Amino acid sequence: MQNMNYYYDFSGQKFGYPLSLSINQFNRLAFSRQSSLEISYVLKGSYEVITESMSTLIKKHELVLIAPYDIHMLKMNEPESIILTLHIDFSYLPHYMVGDIDQSFKSCVCRKNQNEKLLLQIQQQLGILLLHFIQKKDNVYLLNKVISHLIYIISENKEYSIEQLPLTSKNHENYMKAILFIDQNYQKDIHLEDIAKNLSFSNSYASRLFKRYTGVSFVKYLSMVRIRHSLEALLAGKDSIDEIAFHCGMTSSKAYSQAFKELYGITPSIYRKQFQKNLKYNKEQRKQRMSLDQKQIELIQHLINEKRIYQDENLEITKENEEILYHYKQIDHASLKQEKNELMIKIKE
């Protein structure tokens, strides 16, 4: 069930923009897949990350990068965990800026002692972005710069290894086949028997797979997948609940509302109204973003340190009372020359 206490959402797609950012508490038990690049950064607690090729725990101030089209699930590992999620939707970018996204990105975890340099670089860009939102600025060129820089640094680090799963068993392979079948057919009237028949499983084996890997029945898992896929249409506000229920494969709006409430704790109508309420209007009746509140700002304060001039895994430079301070960490002397050159470039910029 999703907790709305820390809910914040900047949905750039509503403004025709490729960037979206949310702060949320959720416990997702269904796999999802999207064409966008995803950064999920833990602000409090911890989350279990599961993809087709890895399973790991990300804790406070650690993140996972999810490459476009990678099927994945983030499960809350501790009560009251909070996560910041950023998506860059390439469909909103000109084709000449996108390149070959299938070959440019690779899912990976970033934490201390594992892709730490990339973690620090992403934290810096998140800080710039969040400070921009807090100050309620509308500098689209700054947003473009952050997006471009994130795409560049993440694509440059695609060779970084991911934490591989001990999930190479035949059961897990079969489970992922079943998940992909649902992902491709959730809008149809499918049943457990269809999966078993399509993948040459017995009904009892298919049922045990879902119980083992998701902890829920096939019927409940299918409902969660349908709800997840319906969110964009629900928040767009153009279609009725009946139409949304039909398009996502639910048998009725009543069944849709019951499944939605079980997952999010509120009805789809209330969920839509809360989102629309957050889209305030100015005098020209143009939609404006919702604001970050004090609770959310406290969680992201470490990212928006305005005194920080530069930071990498070896050095942090801050400015306090017109004085430049250098904070050295353990330095790899073999790469010190390269770090100095990078620092000189940063200062010139």
Wavefront OBJ file of the C-alpha trace (Angstrom):
o trace
v 0.000 0.000 0.000
v 1.250 3.475 -0.860
v 1.591 6.104 1.899
v 0.787 9.641 0.724
v 2.400 11.434 3.715
v 5.635 12.261 1.889
v 4.121 12.390 -1.584
v 5.648 14.857 -4.039
v 5.368 14.718 -7.787
v 6.756 16.750 -10.651
v 5.332 15.088 -13.734
v 7.067 16.838 -16.597
v 5.085 14.861 -19.155
v 1.999 16.858 -18.139
v 3.886 19.923 -19.408
v 5.295 18.157 -22.479
v 8.690 17.748 -20.799
v 10.867 14.571 -20.620
v 11.675 14.753 -16.881
v 9.578 13.487 -13.979
v 10.541 13.314 -10.313
v 8.650 11.963 -7.321
v 9.193 11.406 -3.599
v 7.106 8.560 -2.299
v 6.534 5.701 0.105
v 5.445 2.582 -1.708
v 5.715 -1.173 -1.603
v 5.481 -2.547 -5.128
v 4.830 -6.239 -5.526
v 4.489 -6.141 -9.286
v 7.207 -5.911 -11.918
v 7.150 -2.928 -14.252
v 8.965 -1.884 -17.400
v 9.158 1.475 -19.158
v 10.975 3.143 -22.044
v 12.463 5.811 -19.761
v 15.742 5.839 -17.839
v 15.035 5.509 -14.104
v 17.033 6.644 -11.066
v 15.658 5.453 -7.719
v 17.441 6.990 -4.706
v 16.629 5.931 -1.137
v 15.998 8.843 1.251
v 15.030 6.737 4.261
v 15.039 3.036 5.107
v 15.830 0.470 2.414
v 14.375 -1.198 -0.684
v 14.936 -4.542 -2.342
v 15.661 -4.220 -6.057
v 14.884 -7.160 -8.327
v 15.522 -7.281 -12.066
v 15.931 -10.129 -14.504
v 19.651 -10.274 -13.731
v 20.157 -8.916 -10.208
v 18.724 -8.765 -6.723
v 20.128 -6.512 -4.035
v 19.261 -4.200 -1.180
v 19.708 -0.439 -1.521
v 19.877 1.541 1.710
v 19.706 5.197 2.711
v 21.552 7.469 0.223
v 22.166 4.612 -2.221
v 20.559 4.298 -5.645
v 19.755 1.974 -8.476
v 19.811 2.872 -12.163
v 17.229 1.055 -14.269
v 17.986 1.001 -17.974
v 15.129 1.550 -20.451
v 12.949 -1.553 -20.978
v 14.547 -3.492 -18.093
v 11.821 -5.287 -16.177
v 12.156 -4.533 -12.458
v 10.502 -4.331 -9.059
v 11.288 -2.271 -5.928
v 9.983 -3.726 -2.676
v 10.000 -1.830 0.633
v 12.388 -3.612 2.985
v 11.690 -1.512 6.100
v 8.458 0.167 7.235
v 8.177 3.887 6.405
v 10.945 3.752 3.791
v 10.998 6.727 1.397
v 12.393 6.834 -2.121
v 13.061 9.525 -4.704
v 12.465 8.401 -8.277
v 13.494 10.265 -11.410
v 12.556 9.309 -14.964
v 13.933 10.672 -18.218
v 11.482 9.849 -20.995
v 13.360 9.692 -24.296
v 10.152 9.879 -26.332
v 9.981 13.607 -25.464
v 13.502 14.287 -26.742
v 14.467 14.968 -30.389
v 15.673 11.797 -32.076
v 19.123 13.255 -32.763
v 19.657 13.710 -28.994
v 18.668 10.181 -28.051
v 20.963 7.798 -29.905
v 20.739 4.050 -29.398
v 19.228 3.775 -25.916
v 19.224 -0.026 -26.067
v 23.024 -0.045 -26.132
v 23.762 3.111 -24.126
v 22.583 2.169 -20.623
v 22.945 -0.684 -18.197
v 21.154 -1.206 -14.898
v 23.446 -0.943 -11.893
v 23.606 -0.109 -8.201
v 25.543 2.908 -6.910
v 26.775 3.040 -3.319
v 30.008 3.598 -1.418
v 32.685 1.232 -2.754
v 30.461 0.337 -5.722
v 30.221 2.901 -8.527
v 30.848 5.593 -5.911
v 32.027 8.222 -8.367
v 28.830 7.861 -10.375
v 26.796 8.030 -7.150
v 28.406 11.364 -6.218
v 27.886 12.754 -9.718
v 24.199 11.833 -9.696
v 23.740 13.235 -6.178
v 25.153 16.553 -7.397
v 22.710 16.717 -10.296
v 19.781 15.746 -8.066
v 20.792 18.547 -5.712
v 20.785 21.105 -8.523
v 17.390 19.887 -9.678
v 15.787 19.858 -6.215
v 17.134 23.293 -5.316
v 15.602 24.575 -8.539
v 12.217 23.153 -7.489
v 12.494 24.516 -3.935
v 13.242 27.999 -5.255
v 10.273 27.623 -7.641
v 12.289 28.698 -10.644
v 11.262 28.044 -14.232
v 14.639 27.858 -15.913
v 14.089 25.269 -18.626
v 17.714 25.632 -19.767
v 18.952 24.554 -16.338
v 16.632 21.532 -16.451
v 17.909 20.703 -19.954
v 21.479 20.915 -18.674
v 20.771 18.531 -15.795
v 19.023 16.032 -18.089
v 21.855 16.132 -20.633
v 24.502 15.746 -17.937
v 22.705 12.807 -16.314
v 22.324 11.049 -19.667
v 26.006 11.633 -20.420
v 27.499 10.450 -17.101
v 25.218 7.416 -16.879
v 25.879 6.327 -20.466
v 29.619 6.794 -19.897
v 29.455 4.392 -16.952
v 27.473 1.638 -18.632
v 30.438 -0.688 -18.354
v 30.244 -0.641 -14.551
v 29.324 -4.065 -13.270
v 25.983 -4.833 -11.676
v 25.502 -7.045 -8.674
v 24.634 -10.352 -10.270
v 21.945 -12.530 -8.826
v 22.135 -16.048 -7.627
v 18.862 -16.275 -9.542
v 19.959 -18.496 -12.371
v 17.843 -21.451 -11.274
v 15.335 -23.010 -13.659
v 12.495 -21.881 -11.374
v 13.543 -18.237 -11.602
v 13.975 -18.481 -15.370
v 10.454 -19.883 -15.669
v 9.101 -17.219 -13.346
v 10.559 -14.423 -15.489
v 8.978 -16.011 -18.571
v 5.621 -15.925 -16.785
v 6.150 -12.284 -15.761
v 6.964 -11.278 -19.337
v 3.880 -13.123 -20.606
v 1.697 -11.119 -18.202
v 3.439 -7.871 -19.132
v 2.638 -8.465 -22.791
v -0.929 -9.743 -22.314
v -2.355 -8.039 -19.200
v -5.046 -6.248 -21.241
v -6.497 -9.559 -22.370
v -8.732 -11.961 -20.457
v -5.893 -14.201 -19.254
v -5.872 -16.832 -16.534
v -3.281 -18.957 -14.780
v -4.150 -21.784 -17.150
v -3.134 -19.614 -20.132
v 0.347 -19.071 -18.706
v 0.716 -22.740 -17.850
v -0.358 -23.786 -21.346
v 1.736 -21.146 -23.166
v 4.908 -22.011 -21.246
v 4.236 -25.746 -20.938
v 3.835 -25.632 -17.145
v 1.343 -27.471 -15.014
v -1.259 -25.285 -13.284
v 0.017 -26.243 -9.838
v 3.631 -25.438 -10.787
v 2.640 -22.031 -12.193
v 0.683 -21.268 -9.024
v 3.650 -22.192 -6.802
v 5.958 -19.956 -8.856
v 3.886 -16.862 -8.091
v 3.527 -17.702 -4.421
v 7.258 -18.300 -4.078
v 8.570 -15.217 -5.881
v 5.878 -12.601 -5.192
v 4.163 -13.861 -2.066
v 0.766 -13.304 -3.710
v -1.515 -15.324 -5.960
v -1.542 -15.046 -9.746
v -4.904 -13.227 -9.670
v -3.643 -10.591 -7.238
v -0.391 -10.119 -9.139
v -2.264 -9.655 -12.432
v -4.498 -7.021 -10.797
v -1.436 -5.117 -9.558
v 0.114 -5.119 -13.025
v -3.109 -3.794 -14.541
v -3.377 -1.044 -11.903
v 0.230 0.029 -12.478
v -0.344 0.281 -16.230
v -3.527 2.313 -15.704
v -1.938 5.133 -13.660
v -0.938 7.349 -16.579
v -4.478 7.342 -18.009
v -5.952 7.855 -14.545
v -3.812 10.920 -13.819
v -4.349 12.371 -17.297
v -7.999 12.786 -16.288
v -9.471 12.339 -19.771
v -11.038 8.875 -19.483
v -13.717 7.702 -17.074
v -12.964 5.042 -14.452
v -15.083 2.607 -16.489
v -12.993 3.245 -19.619
v -9.702 2.948 -17.720
v -10.798 -0.320 -16.116
v -11.747 -1.753 -19.522
v -8.510 -0.670 -21.241
v -6.276 -2.204 -18.558
v -8.083 -5.547 -18.698
v -10.220 -5.411 -15.537
v -13.660 -7.008 -15.687
v -15.475 -3.959 -14.266
v -14.930 -0.557 -12.683
v -15.961 -2.085 -9.342
v -13.235 -4.734 -9.571
v -10.759 -2.041 -10.666
v -11.626 0.236 -7.724
v -11.382 -2.609 -5.216
v -7.969 -3.687 -6.494
v -6.769 -0.072 -6.617
v -7.838 0.612 -3.028
v -6.119 -2.554 -1.827
v -2.873 -1.420 -3.445
v -2.951 2.347 -2.713
v -5.271 2.619 0.262
v -7.651 5.021 -1.504
v -10.065 4.797 -4.428
v -8.905 5.728 -7.960
v -11.279 8.737 -7.945
v -9.714 10.174 -4.782
v -6.209 9.413 -6.081
v -6.983 11.359 -9.264
v -8.478 14.277 -7.319
v -5.422 14.498 -5.053
v -3.139 14.650 -8.064
v -5.255 17.269 -9.833
v -5.431 19.317 -6.628
v -1.634 19.417 -6.596
v -1.659 20.928 -10.096
v -2.471 24.485 -9.061
v -3.256 27.227 -11.541
v -1.926 30.738 -11.908
v -3.890 33.772 -13.145
v -3.510 32.678 -16.757
v -4.964 29.248 -15.823
v -1.678 27.563 -16.641
v -0.770 24.494 -14.613
v 1.918 24.935 -11.984
v 3.957 22.403 -10.034
v 3.231 21.362 -6.486
v 5.709 22.544 -3.836
v 8.114 20.586 -1.645
v 7.128 20.840 2.023
v 9.406 21.033 5.053
v 9.348 17.263 5.724
v 10.501 16.549 2.197
v 13.154 19.279 2.289
v 14.642 17.778 5.455
v 15.020 14.434 3.664
v 16.836 15.982 0.681
v 18.864 18.589 2.580
v 22.082 16.612 2.115
v 21.614 16.876 -1.671
v 21.029 20.634 -1.822
v 24.075 21.851 0.056
v 24.438 25.302 -1.518
v 27.961 25.637 -0.087
v 29.314 22.765 -2.184
v 31.311 23.849 -5.230
v 32.751 20.505 -6.281
v 32.710 16.911 -5.052
v 34.083 13.559 -6.120
v 35.110 10.423 -4.239
v 38.402 12.001 -3.102
v 37.684 15.701 -2.633
v 34.928 18.075 -1.649
v 35.257 21.850 -2.116
v 32.924 24.187 -0.260
v 32.563 27.933 0.094
v 31.868 29.366 3.557
v 31.986 33.088 4.372
v 33.834 33.834 1.118
v 36.487 31.248 2.059
v 37.211 28.225 -0.125
v 37.621 25.028 1.928
v 39.122 21.783 0.627
v 38.012 18.551 2.306
v 40.290 15.668 1.319
v 39.354 12.007 1.595
v 41.496 8.968 0.882
v 43.236 9.764 -2.389
v 44.346 7.291 -5.013
v 47.724 8.812 -5.894
v 47.863 6.926 -9.180
v 44.869 8.906 -10.446
v 45.660 12.191 -8.668
v 46.913 13.889 -11.824
v 43.741 13.019 -13.696
v 41.597 14.282 -10.793
v 43.505 17.594 -10.782
v 42.852 18.039 -14.494
v 39.149 17.360 -14.007
v 39.064 19.837 -11.125
v 40.732 22.552 -13.206
v 38.115 22.052 -15.929
v 35.315 22.297 -13.375
v 36.675 25.531 -11.909
v 37.037 27.086 -15.384
v 33.418 26.244 -16.116
l 1 2 3 4 5 6 7 8 9 10 11 12 13 14 15 16 17 18 19 20 21 22 23 24 25 26 27 28 29 30 31 32 33 34 35 36 37 38 39 40 41 42 43 44 45 46 47 48 49 50 51 52 53 54 55 56 57 58 59 60 61 62 63 64 65 66 67 68 69 70 71 72 73 74 75 76 77 78 79 80 81 82 83 84 85 86 87 88 89 90 91 92 93 94 95 96 97 98 99 100 101 102 103 104 105 106 107 108 109 110 111 112 113 114 115 116 117 118 119 120 121 122 123 124 125 126 127 128 129 130 131 132 133 134 135 136 137 138 139 140 141 142 143 144 145 146 147 148 149 150 151 152 153 154 155 156 157 158 159 160 161 162 163 164 165 166 167 168 169 170 171 172 173 174 175 176 177 178 179 180 181 182 183 184 185 186 187 188 189 190 191 192 193 194 195 196 197 198 199 200 201 202 203 204 205 206 207 208 209 210 211 212 213 214 215 216 217 218 219 220 221 222 223 224 225 226 227 228 229 230 231 232 233 234 235 236 237 238 239 240 241 242 243 244 245 246 247 248 249 250 251 252 253 254 255 256 257 258 259 260 261 262 263 264 265 266 267 268 269 270 271 272 273 274 275 276 277 278 279 280 281 282 283 284 285 286 287 288 289 290 291 292 293 294 295 296 297 298 299 300 301 302 303 304 305 306 307 308 309 310 311 312 313 314 315 316 317 318 319 320 321 322 323 324 325 326 327 328 329 330 331 332 333 334 335 336 337 338 339 340 341 342 343 344 345 346 347 348 349
